[in-house]
Amino acid sequence: MALFPGLPNNPHLGQVFQKFPQHVRPLLEYHDMLLRGEGPLTVAERELIATYISGLNACTFCFGAHKIYARVFGVADDVIDAMMEDLDNAPIDEKLKPLLKYVGKLNNLPPKLTSADAEAVYKAGWSERALYDAVQICALFNFMNRLIEGTGVSFDYAENPPSKKEMEARRTRSYTDFGRQLGIIE
């Protein structure tokens, strides 16, 4: 049985947004600003953070969707898999590891964050703005992961991979374009 009787079993996020469109526009606009706007983190780095947080939260939908986005922007699947298995030994840029450790700790043990955690990020060469953006991505994906899980979305992109054409479309499609595609944003 679906968690929401008005939604199908295993709904897609789009179906949830179509059923409850009232607050979708600002949410998708925030996604666009944070994940695609100007900033010190590349789109690939931002998508990697979104993927990491969603993986830590075991949110199948967001982990799969943002793993695809990370791939579209140049991050190999095996790098993501290694990151989720063992961040310290994953074949990712050493500069990213303190940032990912920071958001991982924020995600799992927020009261345990210390100035040493932030200092490690700054020593790696990141600015306060970069750390703030990473914190926002962590917060956004905690919100989204709970929205997804709380509405019963369990669509798995590993079982339903997008076509090559859809993959390429993700490079240029904004989050608000998704809302337009659903017919809930003009």
C-alpha positions in Angstrom: 0.0 0.0 0.0 1.2 3.5 -0.8 2.0 5.8 2.1 -0.3 8.4 0.4 -3.4 6.7 -1.0 -3.8 9.4 -3.6 -0.4 8.4 -5.1 0.5 5.2 -6.9 2.7 2.6 -5.2 6.3 3.5 -5.7 5.6 7.0 -7.0 8.2 9.1 -8.8 9.0 12.5 -7.3 7.3 14.1 -10.3 4.0 12.5 -9.3 4.4 13.8 -5.7 5.1 17.3 -7.0 2.1 17.2 -9.3 -0.2 16.1 -6.5 1.1 18.8 -4.1 2.4 21.6 -6.4 1.9 24.5 -3.9 5.5 24.9 -2.8 7.4 23.3 -5.7 8.5 26.4 -7.6 10.6 28.0 -4.8 12.1 24.6 -4.0 13.2 24.0 -7.6 14.4 27.6 -7.9 16.6 27.0 -4.8 17.9 23.8 -6.4 18.8 25.8 -9.5 20.6 28.6 -7.5 22.5 26.2 -5.2 23.4 23.4 -7.6 23.7 25.3 -10.9 24.4 28.9 -10.0 27.7 30.6 -9.7 29.9 29.6 -6.9 33.3 28.2 -5.8 32.2 24.6 -6.2 31.9 23.1 -9.7 28.6 21.5 -10.7 30.3 18.1 -10.5 31.5 18.8 -6.9 28.0 20.0 -5.9 26.4 16.9 -7.4 29.0 14.7 -5.7 28.0 16.3 -2.3 24.3 15.7 -3.0 25.1 12.1 -4.0 27.2 11.6 -0.9 24.6 12.9 1.5 21.8 10.9 -0.2 23.9 7.8 0.0 24.6 8.3 3.7 20.9 8.7 4.2 20.2 5.6 2.1 17.8 7.5 -0.1 17.7 5.3 -3.1 15.9 7.9 -5.4 18.2 10.9 -4.6 21.3 8.8 -4.6 20.5 7.3 -8.0 19.3 10.6 -9.5 22.4 12.6 -8.3 24.8 9.8 -9.2 23.5 10.2 -12.7 23.9 14.0 -12.5 27.5 13.6 -11.1 28.2 11.2 -14.0 26.9 13.7 -16.6 29.2 16.3 -15.1 32.3 14.0 -15.3 32.4 11.9 -12.1 32.8 8.2 -12.7 30.4 5.7 -11.1 33.3 3.8 -9.6 34.6 6.9 -7.9 31.2 7.4 -6.2 31.0 3.8 -5.2 34.5 4.0 -3.7 33.6 7.2 -1.9 30.6 5.6 -0.3 32.6 2.5 0.7 35.7 4.3 2.1 36.0 8.1 1.7 39.6 8.2 3.0 40.8 5.8 0.3 38.5 6.8 -2.5 40.2 8.0 -5.8 38.9 11.6 -5.5 40.7 14.8 -5.3 42.3 15.1 -1.9 41.0 18.7 -1.7 37.5 17.4 -1.7 37.9 14.9 1.2 37.9 17.4 4.1 34.8 19.1 2.6 33.0 15.7 2.2 34.1 14.7 5.8 32.7 18.0 7.1 29.2 17.4 5.4 29.3 13.8 6.4 29.8 14.7 10.0 27.2 17.5 9.7 24.8 14.9 8.3 25.4 12.2 10.9 26.7 14.0 14.0 26.0 17.8 13.7 26.7 18.6 17.4 30.1 17.0 17.1 31.4 19.5 14.5 34.3 21.5 15.7 36.5 24.4 14.5 39.1 21.7 13.6 36.6 20.3 11.0 36.2 23.7 9.4 40.0 24.4 9.6 40.7 21.2 7.7 38.4 22.5 4.9 40.2 25.9 4.8 43.6 24.2 4.9 42.6 22.2 1.8 42.1 25.5 0.0 38.3 26.1 0.3 36.8 29.4 1.1 34.1 30.1 3.7 31.6 30.5 0.7 32.5 27.0 -0.5 32.0 25.5 3.0 28.7 27.4 3.3 27.5 26.1 -0.1 28.4 22.6 1.0 26.5 23.0 4.2 23.5 24.2 2.2 23.7 21.2 -0.1 23.9 18.9 2.9 20.8 20.6 4.4 18.9 20.6 1.2 19.5 16.9 0.6 18.5 16.0 4.2 15.3 17.9 3.4 14.8 16.2 0.0 15.7 12.8 1.3 13.0 13.0 4.0 10.5 14.4 1.5 11.2 11.5 -0.8 11.2 8.8 1.9 8.2 10.3 3.7 6.0 10.3 0.6 7.0 6.7 -0.4 9.1 7.5 -3.4 11.3 4.5 -3.9 12.0 4.7 -7.7 15.4 3.2 -8.3 17.5 4.7 -11.1 19.8 1.7 -10.9 16.9 -0.5 -12.0 15.5 2.2 -14.4 18.5 4.0 -16.0 17.8 6.9 -18.2 18.5 6.7 -22.0 21.7 8.4 -23.4 19.5 11.1 -24.8 18.0 11.8 -21.3 21.4 11.7 -19.8 22.6 14.4 -22.2 19.5 16.5 -21.5 20.3 16.5 -17.8 23.4 18.6 -18.6 21.4 21.6 -19.7 18.0 21.0 -18.0 17.4 23.1 -14.9 15.4 22.0 -11.9 12.7 24.5 -12.8 12.6 22.9 -16.3 11.6 19.7 -14.5 8.7 21.6 -12.9 7.7 23.0 -16.4 7.9 19.5 -17.8 5.5 18.3 -15.0 3.1 21.2 -15.9 3.3 22.8 -12.5 5.5 25.8 -13.3 4.7 28.1 -16.2 
